[in-house]
């Protein structure tokens, strides 16, 4: 198997975790959201990344000690900004509904998370694959838009239109746009943390594939500072510290841990695939990851009955998924 084929397989595998981890969020009760989120965020952004990185990079802490301050804080800042985007996602859902919010956020996160790292590459415009990448990203946006429209029509058909008139839709859309742009910074942070991986490769003999995990450790320090910090703020504000001791919470804890493992499994495996793709890895791999994850999440939604009695919207969804698959194929070809 050649390196690029392996890289694509890894990104496809990562998309399964990315499209699946959200299932755990249906099992937060009886824990309070902030208690469940703090556990999940710690597992996803600190525990699993560090343990996995230490297994494949025994000198991880020596690698981190040799990272220059500028690289460390820049990558961590992008992770922190992504965390803000995640919080804004929840605010937007309350105002506009999940279908519209998810469509906007996924589209912007996929496209911005691809374009920003592309423009940071020297001579980006002269890359032979540049026009192909733009076509792929444009198609990806169209596909995400179609799936969002399908979701809105499904909600209307079922009489459960989350975007009701008593909600500030315009403000919600603006918040969703901000969330989408900030959500892209997770991949931008990974791209800017490339010097961390380079130290692991050059100075400690780590493979490029495994060295990507050191990059994630740095980015996710900032991500946890935002997510963990916000959860602790909510615990203090709502005085819900006793939520950790609530009865019959074993299942909720198990789902929080599983969600955290699946969430980082997506990033960890994606990072390994992107590393094998070379300089364009974060540019090509990120939109493929999110596009496939959107397809997988809709498969889970279909299996759970969310598209029952919504034949018309489901046909629209299939059209959107077909466009997404086309976009993914084009992006995959762009770096072949």
C-alpha angles and dihedrals in degrees: 000000000000121000097251093052089051090049092054091047090053092050091048089050090049091052089061090060092042092052094044108042093079091068088079091064089074089069105057097116135127087027119076114252094248093052093048092045094051091053093046093046093049092050093044101041106029116014103043097037093050095044093046091046092049091052093056097028108039089178092055096129091048088052091051091047090058095051112109116244094243094057093043096051095040093053092043091049091055088051090051091050090051087055090057088052090055092053091048089052090065092047091051092050089057091054105036108015133254097277098058094037094049092049094051096042096045092047095049095039091052096044100038092042087057102039099047095056089043092057090047090062114094110251094010094157092054093054109119089224095051097100091042091053091050091052091049093049092047091052090047090056090049091050093049090048092052092050089050091052089050090053093050092049091048091053092049092048091053092047090243102111104169090192094071122169094251090068126083097247097173092052090045092054091050090050090048090052090052089047092051094051093046092045089060090063092077089072092038088055091050090051092049091048090064091109088063091058090044091058090051090051100041101038104028104030096242118157116251089242094057095036089068088074091066088056091054092051090060096044093047094053086071092041092055092045087062100037097039092041092052092048091051090048090054091047091053095042095047094036090230100142089119088064088086089067098047116134123256092019097128093100092049091051091049091052092047090054093044091048091051092049093048092046095056093037086065093052096039095051092040090052091053091050093046090050090056090052093063127221093344092051097104089042096052102027100051099060090042089053095050095040093053091042089056090052092048094047090053090050088056089047090052092049091051091054099252091133097046114129091010102101096151096049090043090058088052089050091053089052090052092049090050089054090048091052090050091050091049091051091051092049091048090052092048092073099033 
